[in-house]
Amino acid sequence: MTEKKPFEVARETLKQLTARKLVPTPLNYQSIYNEIAGIPQVQPFPVDTLRDIAKALPAKTPGQQRQKGLLESAVDRMNWDGVKTALVGYGGFVPSTAEADAPATAGAPVRDYGAPALTPEFFGQIARLIEYARPAFGEDDERFMVQTDALIKALRQPSVDAVAVKLMLSNYSDRLSFTAEDQAEIKKALLNLLHMVFENISELSLEEQWLKGQVDALMGAAQPPLSLRRLDDVGLRLKDVIFKQKEAKGRMLQAQEEMRQMLATFIERLSELTQTTGSFGGKLEESARAIENAKSLEEIAPVLKEVVSATRAMSERSKASSSELENMRAQARQTEAELAKLHQELDRVSEQARHDPLTGALNRKGLDEAVEKELSTMRRKEQPLCVALLDIDNFKKLNDSMGHDTGDQALKHLATVARECMRPQDTLARYGGEEFVILLPDTPLENGIEAMTRLQRELTKRFFLAGTEKILITFSAGVAQVAEGESAPDAMKRADQGMYLAKRSGKNRVVGA
């Protein structure tokens, strides 16, 4: 028999509807069409009827509520298998007749028919969650600590009374909210105290620029949100400054001692000179009286000889004192110059210890230390570590056309946007010139590439302003995931190769290496 074509089946269906005097509804048309075409008759999905059934089902327990939700979802999707599964599952949460008719006993725990979802593992997870969060709330509130221990113990019982634990959790959450608010206020108060101390130190040391650099760094680190990365970064930054402080303090004490000795010598010489001058004056007065009493030239001659001798001695003493004082003055000038040099060195170290003074990112020395730390963490925790090397596109052209000041501002712009896009645990460093390195801990290669691509997109949204002119800053980047046993220079070299390929591919690209 030749199979009829669809339009022939449709035409025959319309004829049969007329011959059988049936109302031309979609249901009647579908039934006759399937009959003529030889298609098995499938009853239409009773959406409205099943929805009415779902609404009528009780939902007194968590299990019943869940299965009722699954049933409603299956009805909406007109999925018979889903309806069947939901109804069968719902039956597992219906209490038996004996249980339903049994009177409630005073003090007896109420059975939770949603228990299949409340497994011992689930309660154990809640207990672990509380234990992990516990250090954040301190140990000052003894009552809160006792309540925490009791809740953890109840959650880890082999057969957990869900109703009792629910009540304990409700009471604990209320207490927890008060404790969390207290800890937040304590943290805020401590930060305020730190800021007061830093500001007071700054006010008391207006002329010590090296100390002001430290205070500024600490003020920045104490700004919320706090992170261990930021605090560790400031610690590294101040390490060299503290060393220089000790060195400068010793040199200053030595200089003070030298100045004290010179001043003592000066006073001693001045006293001797005063005594010599007084003695010389007395000698002159004595000689004057002798001349007045002399009756002949023979008596005057010895007196004049003594005056000349005393005058010559006075002159020699004055010359010696003058020479010694001049030497002390030269030594004082030298000491003053050394102290000024020490202050300049402290200023330089305070700003450049491990950071690039232009962008505020780590410099090469700071990067080396950060890399060693991240490599150690990677090997200890067996977590991935990515190294990204960024190079600003057409930077030389920007410098030549707009000037070096504009180039410097472009570097600062990139560093600012990068820091805002980075996670707290990431590290930004200026590798040299227009190149930057970003360390991405706990990050596989594909996520590292995505992070650099996000940074590129963010830069396209935020134009760099050179005066009134908008300039789009882009970069090319290579990303390398540090392999097991690979050294930092080797990983950096692979990232550099990726960056070179990105440049060759048209710039403003990210290439994994």
C-alpha positions as CSV (number, residue, x, y, z in Angstrom):
1,M,0.0,0.0,0.0
2,T,1.3,3.4,-1.0
3,E,1.9,5.7,2.0
4,K,-0.2,8.8,1.8
5,K,1.4,12.2,1.8
6,P,0.7,14.6,4.6
7,F,-1.5,16.9,2.5
8,E,-3.6,13.8,1.4
9,V,-4.0,12.7,5.0
10,A,-5.1,16.3,6.0
11,R,-7.6,16.4,3.2
12,E,-9.0,12.9,4.1
13,T,-9.2,14.0,7.8
14,L,-11.4,17.0,6.9
15,K,-13.7,14.7,4.8
16,Q,-14.1,12.3,7.7
17,L,-14.9,15.2,10.2
18,T,-17.8,16.2,7.8
19,A,-19.0,12.6,7.2
20,R,-18.9,11.7,10.9
21,K,-20.5,15.1,11.8
22,L,-17.8,15.8,14.4
23,V,-17.1,19.3,15.7
24,P,-13.7,20.4,14.1
25,T,-11.9,20.8,17.4
26,P,-8.0,20.3,17.6
27,L,-8.6,17.1,19.6
28,N,-11.1,15.6,17.1
29,Y,-8.8,16.6,14.2
30,Q,-5.7,15.0,15.8
31,S,-7.6,11.8,16.6
32,I,-8.8,11.2,13.0
33,Y,-5.5,12.4,11.5
34,N,-3.6,9.8,13.6
35,E,-6.2,7.1,12.6
36,I,-5.8,7.8,8.9
37,A,-2.0,8.2,9.0
38,G,-1.6,5.0,11.1
39,I,-0.1,6.9,14.1
40,P,-0.6,5.4,17.5
41,Q,-3.2,7.3,19.5
42,V,-1.6,9.1,22.5
43,Q,-3.9,10.7,25.1
44,P,-3.3,14.4,25.6
45,F,-1.3,15.4,28.6
46,P,-3.8,16.4,31.4
47,V,-2.0,19.5,32.5
48,D,-5.0,21.2,34.3
49,T,-6.0,17.9,36.1
50,L,-2.5,17.2,37.3
51,R,-2.1,20.8,38.6
52,D,-5.3,20.4,40.6
53,I,-3.9,17.2,42.0
54,A,-0.6,18.9,42.9
55,K,-2.5,21.7,44.7
56,A,-4.5,19.3,46.7
57,L,-1.5,17.3,48.0
58,P,-0.6,18.3,51.6
59,A,2.9,19.7,52.3
60,K,3.4,19.3,56.0
61,T,7.0,18.1,56.0
62,P,10.1,19.2,54.2
63,G,10.1,16.0,52.2
64,Q,6.5,16.5,51.0
65,Q,7.2,20.1,50.1
66,R,10.2,19.0,48.0
67,Q,8.3,16.2,46.1
68,K,5.3,18.5,45.6
69,G,7.6,21.0,44.0
70,L,9.1,18.3,41.7
71,L,5.6,17.3,40.7
72,E,4.6,20.8,39.7
73,S,7.8,21.2,37.7
74,A,7.1,17.9,35.9
75,V,3.6,19.0,35.1
76,D,4.8,22.3,33.7
77,R,7.2,20.4,31.4
78,M,4.5,17.8,30.5
79,N,6.9,15.0,31.5
80,W,5.1,11.8,32.5
81,D,8.3,10.2,33.8
82,G,8.9,13.2,36.1
83,V,5.3,13.0,37.3
84,K,5.7,9.3,38.1
85,T,9.0,9.9,40.0
86,A,7.6,12.8,42.0
87,L,4.4,10.9,43.1
88,V,6.4,7.7,44.0
89,G,8.8,9.9,46.0
90,Y,5.9,11.7,47.7
91,G,4.5,8.4,48.9
92,G,7.7,7.8,50.9
93,F,7.0,10.8,53.1
94,V,3.4,9.8,54.0
95,P,3.1,8.4,57.5
96,S,1.4,5.1,58.1
97,T,-2.1,5.0,59.4
98,A,-0.9,3.8,62.8
99,E,1.5,6.6,63.1
100,A,-1.0,9.2,61.9
101,D,-3.6,8.0,64.4
102,A,-1.2,7.7,67.4
103,P,-1.6,10.4,70.0
104,A,1.3,12.7,70.6
105,T,3.2,11.9,73.8
106,A,4.3,14.7,76.0
107,G,8.1,15.2,75.8
108,A,8.5,12.8,72.9
109,P,10.4,14.1,69.9
110,V,8.2,14.7,66.9
111,R,9.2,12.6,63.9
112,D,10.4,14.7,60.9
113,Y,9.2,13.0,57.8
114,G,11.8,15.0,55.8
115,A,14.5,13.0,57.6
116,P,15.9,11.3,54.5
117,A,17.4,14.7,53.6
118,L,18.8,15.3,57.1
119,T,21.5,12.8,57.2
120,P,24.3,12.6,59.8
121,E,26.7,13.8,57.1
122,F,24.6,16.9,56.7
123,F,24.7,17.7,60.4
124,G,28.4,17.0,60.4
125,Q,28.9,19.6,57.7
126,I,27.1,22.2,59.8
127,A,29.3,21.3,62.8
128,R,32.4,21.7,60.6
129,L,31.1,25.0,59.4
130,I,30.7,26.3,62.9
131,E,34.2,25.1,63.9
132,Y,35.8,26.8,60.9
133,A,34.0,30.1,61.7
134,R,34.7,29.9,65.4
135,P,38.1,31.5,65.5
136,A,36.7,34.7,63.9
137,F,34.5,35.4,67.0
138,G,37.3,35.2,69.6
139,E,37.1,33.6,73.0
140,D,36.1,36.5,75.2
141,D,32.5,35.5,75.6
142,E,32.7,32.3,77.7
143,R,28.9,31.7,77.5
144,F,29.0,31.8,73.7
145,M,31.9,29.3,73.7
146,V,29.9,26.9,75.9
147,Q,26.9,27.3,73.6
148,T,29.1,26.6,70.6
149,D,30.6,23.4,72.1
150,A,27.1,22.1,73.1
151,L,25.8,22.7,69.6
152,I,28.7,21.0,67.9
153,K,28.4,18.1,70.2
154,A,24.6,17.7,69.5
155,L,25.2,17.9,65.7
156,R,27.7,15.0,65.9
157,Q,25.5,12.6,67.8
158,P,25.0,9.3,66.0
159,S,21.2,9.9,66.0
160,V,20.5,13.6,65.8
161,D,17.2,14.9,67.2
162,A,16.4,17.3,64.3
163,V,13.8,19.2,66.3
164,A,16.0,19.8,69.3
165,V,19.0,20.8,67.0
166,K,16.7,23.2,65.1
167,L,15.8,24.9,68.4
168,M,19.5,25.1,69.4
169,L,20.5,26.5,66.0
170,S,17.8,29.2,66.4
171,N,19.1,30.2,69.8
172,Y,22.7,30.0,68.6
173,S,22.0,32.2,65.6
174,D,20.6,35.0,67.8
175,R,23.6,34.8,70.0
176,L,25.9,34.7,67.0
177,S,24.4,37.9,65.6
178,F,25.3,39.8,68.8
179,T,28.8,38.3,68.8
180,A,29.4,39.2,65.2
181,E,28.3,42.7,65.8
182,D,30.6,43.0,68.8
183,Q,33.6,41.7,66.8
184,A,32.9,44.1,64.0
185,E,32.8,47.0,66.5
186,I,36.0,45.8,68.1
187,K,37.7,45.7,64.7
188,K,36.5,49.1,63.8
189,A,37.6,50.5,67.2
190,L,41.1,48.9,66.8
191,L,41.4,50.4,63.3
192,N,40.5,53.8,64.7
193,L,43.1,53.5,67.5
194,L,45.7,52.5,64.9
195,H,44.9,55.5,62.8
196,M,45.1,57.8,65.8
197,V,48.6,56.4,66.7
198,F,49.8,56.7,63.1
199,E,48.5,60.3,62.8
200,N,50.1,61.2,66.2
201,I,53.5,59.9,65.1
202,S,53.2,61.8,61.8
203,E,52.3,65.0,63.7
204,L,55.3,64.6,66.0
205,S,57.7,63.9,63.2
206,L,57.0,66.6,60.6
207,E,60.6,66.9,59.5
208,E,61.4,63.2,59.3
209,Q,60.4,62.3,55.8
210,W,61.6,58.7,56.0
211,L,59.4,58.2,59.1
212,K,56.5,59.9,57.3
213,G,56.9,57.4,54.4
214,Q,56.4,54.5,56.9
215,V,53.4,56.2,58.5
216,D,51.8,56.7,55.1
217,A,52.4,53.0,54.2
218,L,50.8,51.9,57.5
219,M,47.9,54.2,57.1
220,G,47.2,52.7,53.7
221,A,47.5,49.1,55.0
222,A,45.1,49.8,57.8
223,Q,42.3,50.9,55.4
224,P,39.5,48.4,55.1
225,P,39.0,45.9,53.6
226,L,42.0,44.4,55.3
227,S,43.8,41.4,53.9
228,L,46.8,39.3,54.9
229,R,48.4,40.1,51.5
230,R,48.3,43.8,52.0
231,L,49.7,43.6,55.6
232,D,52.4,41.2,54.4
233,D,53.2,43.6,51.6
234,V,53.7,46.5,54.0
235,G,55.8,44.3,56.3
236,L,58.2,43.6,53.4
237,R,58.2,47.2,52.4
238,L,59.2,48.4,55.9
239,K,61.8,45.7,56.4
240,D,64.6,47.6,54.7
241,V,63.5,50.9,56.3
242,I,63.8,49.4,59.8
243,F,67.3,48.2,59.0
244,K,68.2,51.6,57.7
245,Q,66.7,53.2,60.9
246,K,69.0,51.1,63.1
247,E,72.0,52.0,60.9
248,A,71.1,55.7,60.9
249,K,70.5,55.7,64.7
250,G,73.9,54.3,65.3
251,R,75.5,56.8,63.0
252,M,73.6,59.7,64.5
253,L,74.6,58.7,68.0
254,Q,78.2,58.5,66.8
255,A,77.9,61.9,65.2
256,Q,76.3,63.4,68.3
257,E,79.2,62.0,70.4
258,E,81.7,63.6,68.0
259,M,79.9,66.9,68.1
260,R,79.9,66.7,71.9
261,Q,83.6,66.0,72.0
262,M,84.3,68.8,69.6
263,L,82.2,71.2,71.6
264,A,84.0,70.2,74.8
265,T,87.4,70.7,73.1
266,F,86.3,74.1,71.8
267,I,85.2,75.2,75.3
268,E,88.5,74.0,76.8
269,R,90.5,75.8,74.1
270,L,88.5,78.9,74.6
271,S,89.0,78.7,78.3
272,E,92.8,78.3,77.8
273,L,92.8,81.2,75.4
274,T,90.9,83.3,77.9
275,Q,93.4,82.4,80.6
276,T,96.3,83.1,78.3
277,T,94.9,86.4,77.3
278,G,94.3,87.3,81.0
279,S,97.9,86.3,81.9
280,F,99.2,88.3,78.9
281,G,97.2,91.3,80.1
282,G,98.6,91.0,83.6
283,K,102.1,90.7,82.2
284,L,101.6,93.9,80.2
285,E,100.3,95.8,83.2
286,E,103.3,94.6,85.3
287,S,105.7,95.6,82.5
288,A,104.0,99.0,82.3
289,R,104.6,99.6,86.0
290,A,108.2,98.5,85.7
291,I,108.8,100.9,82.8
292,E,107.2,103.8,84.8
293,N,109.5,103.0,87.7
294,A,112.6,102.6,85.6
295,K,115.3,105.3,86.0
296,S,117.5,104.3,83.1
297,L,117.5,102.5,79.7
298,E,119.4,99.6,81.3
299,E,116.3,98.9,83.5
300,I,113.9,99.2,80.6
301,A,115.6,96.8,78.2
302,P,114.8,93.6,80.2
303,V,111.2,94.6,80.6
304,L,110.8,95.1,76.8
305,K,112.4,91.7,76.2
306,E,109.8,90.1,78.4
307,V,107.0,91.9,76.7
308,V,108.2,90.8,73.2
309,S,108.6,87.2,74.5
310,A,105.1,87.2,76.0
311,T,103.6,88.7,72.8
312,R,105.3,86.1,70.7
313,A,104.0,83.3,72.9
314,M,100.5,84.8,72.8
315,S,100.6,85.0,69.0
316,E,101.7,81.4,68.7
317,R,99.0,80.2,71.1
318,S,96.4,82.1,69.2
319,K,97.5,80.6,65.9
320,A,97.4,77.1,67.3
321,S,94.0,77.6,68.8
322,S,92.7,79.1,65.5
323,S,94.1,76.1,63.5
324,E,92.6,73.6,65.9
325,L,89.2,75.3,65.8
326,E,89.3,75.4,62.0
327,N,89.9,71.7,62.0
328,M,87.0,71.1,64.3
329,R,84.8,73.3,62.1
330,A,85.8,71.2,59.0
331,Q,85.0,68.0,60.9
332,A,81.6,69.4,61.9
333,R,80.8,70.2,58.3
334,Q,81.8,66.7,57.2
335,T,79.6,65.1,59.9
336,E,76.7,67.4,58.9
337,A,77.1,66.3,55.3
338,E,77.1,62.6,56.3
339,L,73.9,63.1,58.4
340,A,72.2,64.8,55.4
341,K,73.2,61.9,53.2
342,L,71.8,59.4,55.7
343,H,68.5,61.3,55.7
344,Q,68.4,61.3,51.9
345,E,69.1,57.5,51.9
346,L,66.3,57.0,54.4
347,D,63.9,59.0,52.2
348,R,64.8,56.9,49.2
349,V,64.5,53.6,51.0
350,S,61.2,54.5,52.6
351,E,59.7,55.1,49.1
352,Q,61.6,52.5,47.1
353,A,62.3,49.6,49.5
354,R,60.4,47.0,47.5
355,H,58.1,49.2,45.5
356,D,58.3,51.2,42.3
357,P,58.0,54.8,43.2
358,L,56.0,55.8,40.1
359,T,53.3,53.1,40.0
360,G,53.4,51.8,43.6
361,A,53.7,48.2,42.3
362,L,56.5,45.9,43.6
363,N,59.9,46.5,42.0
364,R,62.2,43.6,40.8
365,K,63.5,43.0,44.3
366,G,60.0,42.9,45.8
367,L,58.9,40.6,42.9
368,D,61.7,38.2,43.5
369,E,60.6,37.8,47.2
370,A,56.9,37.5,46.2
371,V,57.7,34.8,43.6
372,E,59.7,32.7,46.1
373,K,56.9,33.0,48.6
374,E,54.2,31.9,46.1
375,L,56.4,29.1,44.8
376,S,56.7,27.8,48.3
377,T,53.0,28.0,48.9
378,M,52.3,26.3,45.6
379,R,54.5,23.3,46.4
380,R,53.2,23.1,50.0
381,K,49.5,23.2,49.2
382,E,49.8,21.7,45.7
383,Q,47.9,24.6,44.1
384,P,48.4,26.0,40.6
385,L,50.3,29.2,40.2
386,C,50.1,31.4,37.0
387,V,52.6,34.1,36.0
388,A,51.3,36.8,33.6
389,L,53.7,39.2,31.8
390,L,52.1,42.4,30.4
391,D,53.6,44.8,27.9
392,I,51.9,48.1,27.0
393,D,51.2,48.3,23.2
394,N,52.9,51.2,21.3
395,F,54.4,52.7,24.4
396,K,57.4,54.1,22.6
397,K,55.1,55.9,20.1
398,L,53.1,57.3,23.0
399,N,56.3,58.6,24.7
400,D,57.6,60.1,21.5
401,S,54.3,61.8,20.5
402,M,53.0,62.9,23.9
403,G,56.1,63.1,26.1
404,H,57.5,61.1,28.9
405,D,55.2,62.7,31.5
406,T,52.2,61.3,29.6
407,G,54.0,57.9,29.4
408,D,54.4,57.9,33.2
409,Q,50.8,58.7,33.7
410,A,49.8,55.9,31.3
411,L,51.9,53.5,33.5
412,K,50.2,54.7,36.6
413,H,46.8,54.3,34.9
414,L,47.5,50.7,34.0
415,A,48.7,49.9,37.5
416,T,45.6,51.5,39.1
417,V,43.1,49.6,36.8
418,A,45.0,46.3,37.3
419,R,44.9,46.6,41.1
420,E,41.2,47.3,41.0
421,C,40.6,44.2,38.9
422,M,42.9,41.9,40.8
423,R,42.0,39.7,43.8
424,P,43.5,40.5,47.2
425,Q,45.9,37.5,46.9
426,D,47.2,38.5,43.5
427,T,50.5,40.4,43.2
428,L,51.4,43.3,40.8
429,A,55.0,44.2,40.0
430,R,56.7,46.5,37.5
431,Y,59.1,44.3,35.6
432,G,60.9,47.1,33.8
433,G,60.0,49.9,31.5
434,E,56.4,49.3,30.3
435,E,56.3,45.7,31.4
436,F,54.4,44.4,34.4
437,V,54.1,41.0,36.0
438,I,51.0,39.7,37.8
439,L,51.3,36.6,40.1
440,L,48.0,34.6,40.2
441,P,48.1,32.0,43.0
442,D,45.6,29.1,43.1
443,T,44.9,29.8,39.4
444,P,45.1,27.3,36.5
445,L,46.2,28.4,33.1
446,E,42.7,28.9,31.6
447,N,41.6,31.0,34.5
448,G,44.8,33.1,34.3
449,I,44.1,33.8,30.6
450,E,40.5,34.8,31.5
451,A,41.7,37.2,34.2
452,M,44.1,39.0,31.8
453,T,41.3,39.2,29.2
454,R,39.0,40.8,31.8
455,L,41.7,43.3,32.6
456,Q,41.9,44.2,28.9
457,R,38.2,44.7,28.6
458,E,38.3,46.9,31.7
459,L,41.0,49.1,30.1
460,T,38.9,49.6,27.0
461,K,36.1,50.9,29.2
462,R,38.3,53.4,31.0
463,F,40.1,55.7,28.7
464,F,43.3,57.4,29.9
465,L,43.1,61.2,29.8
466,A,46.1,63.1,28.6
467,G,44.9,66.6,29.1
468,T,41.6,66.7,27.2
469,E,42.6,63.9,24.9
470,K,41.2,60.4,25.5
471,I,43.8,57.7,24.9
472,L,43.1,54.0,24.8
473,I,45.7,52.0,26.7
474,T,46.1,48.3,25.6
475,F,48.6,45.6,26.4
476,S,49.7,42.2,25.1
477,A,50.2,39.5,27.6
478,G,51.7,36.0,28.0
479,V,50.4,33.7,30.7
480,A,52.3,30.6,32.0
481,Q,51.3,28.1,34.7
482,V,54.3,27.2,36.7
483,A,55.0,23.5,36.2
484,E,56.1,21.1,39.0
485,G,59.8,21.5,39.7
486,E,60.0,24.5,37.3
487,S,62.0,27.5,38.4
488,A,60.6,31.0,38.4
489,P,63.0,32.3,35.6
490,D,61.9,29.5,33.4
491,A,58.2,30.2,33.9
492,M,58.9,33.9,33.4
493,K,60.7,33.1,30.1
494,R,57.7,31.1,28.9
495,A,55.3,34.0,29.8
496,D,57.6,36.3,27.9
497,Q,57.5,34.0,24.8
498,G,53.7,34.1,25.0
499,M,53.7,37.9,25.3
500,Y,55.9,38.0,22.2
501,L,53.5,35.8,20.3
502,A,50.6,38.1,21.4
503,K,52.5,41.1,19.9
504,R,53.2,39.3,16.7
505,S,49.5,38.3,16.5
506,G,48.2,41.8,16.3
507,K,48.7,43.1,19.9
508,N,46.0,43.6,22.6
509,R,45.9,39.8,23.0
510,V,46.5,37.2,25.7
511,V,48.4,34.0,24.8
512,G,48.9,31.1,27.1
513,A,52.4,29.6,27.1
